[in-house]
Amino acid sequence: MDKPLLIVDDDTLFAETLSRALTRKGYVVSVANDLDDAFLNIAEHRYDYAVIDLKLGNQSGLEVVSRLHRHHAQCSIVVLTGFASIATAVGAIKLGASQYLMKPVEIGDLCDVLEGSEREQSNTPVDDDPMSVKRLEWEHIQRVLTEHDGNVSAAARSLTMHRRTLQRKLQKRPVKR
């Protein structure tokens, strides 16, 4: 059975690794590494499944979600991200994504979500134990630090925090939740 799937991710190594794994699971995979390539693929091919990275360099994968949903309304779209937030999850779902998952993700779990996204979405219980404020702060600091390529001084300026304060926070272990 033909299972056309589009992967959109600017990390070429991750995209190729994911492509190989999904091909072994029976999908016919196309890969795009930027918005232009993704839009070209969407215009030229029909996709039943898509895995889209939220952040494509300085661009947003949500643009791909929106266009893909307009062209292929029945497509099961999964948005992957390394930095989740409630606002972007809600935005992705409103634009047509079926699911929103945090990286790293297991291939088996991704395939389950792709194949049964409607069922998954309606049967998934709401998390009664949300992340603590300290955990959210830790994740935000890690995201900002990554955006500044590990430069503590630049991250501290971005966070409007003294560099030494940021260094002390980074020395602490992250809380579980």
MOURPE-V585404 format. One record per run of one state. SS is the DSSP state (a for helix, b for strand, c for the rest). FROM is the first residue (numbers start at 1). LEN is the number of residues. If there is no record, write none. Layout:
ss=SS from=FROM len=LEN
ss=SS from=FROM len=LEN
This chain:
ss=c from=1 len=3
ss=b from=4 len=5
ss=c from=9 len=3
ss=a from=12 len=13
ss=c from=25 len=3
ss=b from=28 len=5
ss=c from=33 len=2
ss=a from=35 len=10
ss=c from=45 len=4
ss=b from=49 len=5
ss=c from=54 len=1
ss=b from=55 len=2
ss=c from=57 len=2
ss=b from=59 len=2
ss=c from=61 len=1
ss=a from=62 len=10
ss=c from=72 len=4
ss=b from=76 len=6
ss=c from=82 len=4
ss=a from=86 len=10
ss=c from=96 len=3
ss=b from=99 len=4
ss=c from=103 len=4
ss=a from=107 len=9
ss=c from=116 len=1
ss=a from=117 len=7
ss=c from=124 len=9
ss=a from=133 len=15
ss=c from=148 len=4
ss=a from=152 len=7
ss=c from=159 len=4
ss=a from=163 len=9
ss=c from=172 len=6
